[in-house]
Amino acid sequence: MTHLQQVIALDVGGSSVKSGLVDTAQNVTDIRTTQINSGGSAEQILGTLTTIITSYLQHPNAASVLGIGFGFPSPFNYPAGISLIQGVKK
């Protein structure tokens, strides 16, 4: 059986990351929600994103993955690659 090419899509929010596999026919499969600590260190946040991506790359159809797409909430300094969202102060 031939599989359509896919991308791993991550919608990164303040408290969770919604993710899934999106194929060239715009079908979304393997949808997940993973908690993320937006106030955590860069290493913690990148670790969470790495775990999500790695789990998709272990998917049976991983050979059809073309790339990874990220969505981040505004405000964002795109040239510098930095989210400008401040953590919630308690």
CYANA upper distance limits for C-alpha pairs under 8 A (distance plus 0.5 A):
  3 HIS  CA     61 ASN  CA      7.77
  3 HIS  CA     64 SER  CA      7.31
  4 LEU  CA     23 ASP  CA      6.40
  4 LEU  CA     24 THR  CA      6.74
  4 LEU  CA     25 ALA  CA      8.13
  4 LEU  CA     64 SER  CA      7.25
  5 GLN  CA     23 ASP  CA      6.03
  5 GLN  CA     24 THR  CA      6.40
  5 GLN  CA     64 SER  CA      5.22
  5 GLN  CA     65 VAL  CA      6.42
  5 GLN  CA     66 LEU  CA      6.99
  6 GLN  CA     21 LEU  CA      6.67
  6 GLN  CA     22 VAL  CA      5.79
  6 GLN  CA     23 ASP  CA      4.54
  6 GLN  CA     24 THR  CA      6.74
  6 GLN  CA     64 SER  CA      6.31
  6 GLN  CA     65 VAL  CA      5.16
  6 GLN  CA     66 LEU  CA      6.34
  6 GLN  CA     67 GLY  CA      8.03
  7 VAL  CA     21 LEU  CA      6.24
  7 VAL  CA     22 VAL  CA      5.88
  7 VAL  CA     23 ASP  CA      6.92
  7 VAL  CA     65 VAL  CA      5.78
  7 VAL  CA     66 LEU  CA      5.99
  7 VAL  CA     67 GLY  CA      5.52
  7 VAL  CA     68 ILE  CA      5.86
  7 VAL  CA     69 GLY  CA      7.34
  8 ILE  CA     19 SER  CA      7.72
  8 ILE  CA     20 GLY  CA      6.48
  8 ILE  CA     21 LEU  CA      5.33
  8 ILE  CA     22 VAL  CA      6.98
  8 ILE  CA     53 ILE  CA      7.82
  8 ILE  CA     56 TYR  CA      7.73
  8 ILE  CA     65 VAL  CA      7.57
  8 ILE  CA     67 GLY  CA      6.90
  8 ILE  CA     68 ILE  CA      5.14
  8 ILE  CA     69 GLY  CA      6.65
  9 ALA  CA     19 SER  CA      5.89
  9 ALA  CA     20 GLY  CA      5.95
  9 ALA  CA     21 LEU  CA      6.60
  9 ALA  CA     22 VAL  CA      7.22
  9 ALA  CA     68 ILE  CA      6.41
  9 ALA  CA     69 GLY  CA      5.29
  9 ALA  CA     70 PHE  CA      6.57
  9 ALA  CA     71 GLY  CA      8.48
 10 LEU  CA     17 VAL  CA      6.90
 10 LEU  CA     18 LYS  CA      6.32
 10 LEU  CA     19 SER  CA      4.94
 10 LEU  CA     20 GLY  CA      7.41
 10 LEU  CA     68 ILE  CA      8.24
 10 LEU  CA     69 GLY  CA      6.68
 10 LEU  CA     70 PHE  CA      5.39
 10 LEU  CA     71 GLY  CA      6.67
 11 ASP  CA     17 VAL  CA      6.03
 11 ASP  CA     18 LYS  CA      5.58
 11 ASP  CA     19 SER  CA      6.67
 11 ASP  CA     70 PHE  CA      6.50
 11 ASP  CA     71 GLY  CA      5.17
 11 ASP  CA     72 PHE  CA      6.84
 12 VAL  CA     16 SER  CA      6.99
 12 VAL  CA     17 VAL  CA      5.00
 12 VAL  CA     18 LYS  CA      7.09
 12 VAL  CA     70 PHE  CA      7.65
 12 VAL  CA     71 GLY  CA      6.37
 12 VAL  CA     72 PHE  CA      5.68
 12 VAL  CA     73 PRO  CA      7.73
 13 GLY  CA     17 VAL  CA      6.28
 13 GLY  CA     18 LYS  CA      8.42
 13 GLY  CA     72 PHE  CA      7.06
 13 GLY  CA     73 PRO  CA      6.95
 14 GLY  CA     36 ILE  CA      7.86
 14 GLY  CA     37 ASN  CA      8.08
 14 GLY  CA     38 SER  CA      5.98
 15 SER  CA     35 GLN  CA      6.37
 15 SER  CA     36 ILE  CA      5.73
 15 SER  CA     37 ASN  CA      6.68
 15 SER  CA     38 SER  CA      6.75
 16 SER  CA     33 THR  CA      6.95
 16 SER  CA     34 THR  CA      5.85
 16 SER  CA     35 GLN  CA      4.67
 16 SER  CA     36 ILE  CA      5.33
 16 SER  CA     37 ASN  CA      8.29
 17 VAL  CA     33 THR  CA      6.13
 17 VAL  CA     34 THR  CA      5.67
 17 VAL  CA     35 GLN  CA      6.84
 17 VAL  CA     36 ILE  CA      7.14
 18 LYS  CA     31 ILE  CA      7.74
 18 LYS  CA     32 ARG  CA      6.24
 18 LYS  CA     33 THR  CA      5.04
 18 LYS  CA     34 THR  CA      7.03
 19 SER  CA     30 ASP  CA      8.45
 19 SER  CA     31 ILE  CA      6.11
 19 SER  CA     32 ARG  CA      5.76
 19 SER  CA     33 THR  CA      6.93
 20 GLY  CA     28 VAL  CA      6.70
 20 GLY  CA     29 THR  CA      6.24
 20 GLY  CA     30 ASP  CA      5.73
 20 GLY  CA     31 ILE  CA      4.79
 20 GLY  CA     32 ARG  CA      6.74
 21 LEU  CA     27 ASN  CA      8.47
 21 LEU  CA     28 VAL  CA      5.98
 21 LEU  CA     29 THR  CA      5.70
 21 LEU  CA     30 ASP  CA      6.60
 21 LEU  CA     31 ILE  CA      7.66
 21 LEU  CA     56 TYR  CA      8.45
 22 VAL  CA     26 GLN  CA      6.32
 22 VAL  CA     27 ASN  CA      6.05
 22 VAL  CA     28 VAL  CA      5.03
 22 VAL  CA     29 THR  CA      7.10
 23 ASP  CA     27 ASN  CA      5.97
 23 ASP  CA     28 VAL  CA      7.22
 34 THR  CA     52 ILE  CA      8.41
 36 ILE  CA     45 ILE  CA      7.38
 36 ILE  CA     48 THR  CA      7.28
 37 ASN  CA     44 GLN  CA      8.24
 37 ASN  CA     45 ILE  CA      7.30
 38 SER  CA     45 ILE  CA      7.55
 38 SER  CA     87 GLY  CA      7.26
 39 GLY  CA     87 GLY  CA      5.89
 39 GLY  CA     88 VAL  CA      8.17
 40 GLY  CA     44 GLN  CA      6.33
 40 GLY  CA     45 ILE  CA      6.82
 41 SER  CA     45 ILE  CA      6.82
 42 ALA  CA     46 LEU  CA      6.46
 43 GLU  CA     47 GLY  CA      6.32
 44 GLN  CA     48 THR  CA      6.79
 45 ILE  CA     49 LEU  CA      6.90
 46 LEU  CA     50 THR  CA      6.46
 47 GLY  CA     51 THR  CA      6.63
 48 THR  CA     52 ILE  CA      6.87
 49 LEU  CA     53 ILE  CA      6.73
 50 THR  CA     54 THR  CA      6.43
 51 THR  CA     55 SER  CA      6.66
 52 ILE  CA     56 TYR  CA      7.11
 53 ILE  CA     57 LEU  CA      6.82
 54 THR  CA     58 GLN  CA      6.95
 55 SER  CA     59 HIS  CA      7.34
 56 TYR  CA     62 ALA  CA      7.41
 57 LEU  CA     62 ALA  CA      5.61
 57 LEU  CA     65 VAL  CA      8.33
 58 GLN  CA     62 ALA  CA      6.80
 61 ASN  CA     65 VAL  CA      8.08
 72 PHE  CA     76 PHE  CA      8.25
 72 PHE  CA     83 SER  CA      8.09
 73 PRO  CA     83 SER  CA      8.36
 74 SER  CA     83 SER  CA      7.81
 74 SER  CA     84 LEU  CA      7.92
 74 SER  CA     85 ILE  CA      7.79
 75 PRO  CA     83 SER  CA      6.97
 75 PRO  CA     84 LEU  CA      5.91
 75 PRO  CA     85 ILE  CA      6.83
 76 PHE  CA     81 GLY  CA      7.99
 76 PHE  CA     82 ILE  CA      6.49
 76 PHE  CA     83 SER  CA      4.92
 76 PHE  CA     84 LEU  CA      5.73
 76 PHE  CA     85 ILE  CA      8.08
 77 ASN  CA     81 GLY  CA      6.33
 77 ASN  CA     82 ILE  CA      5.66
 77 ASN  CA     83 SER  CA      6.61
 77 ASN  CA     84 LEU  CA      7.24
 78 TYR  CA     82 ILE  CA      7.06
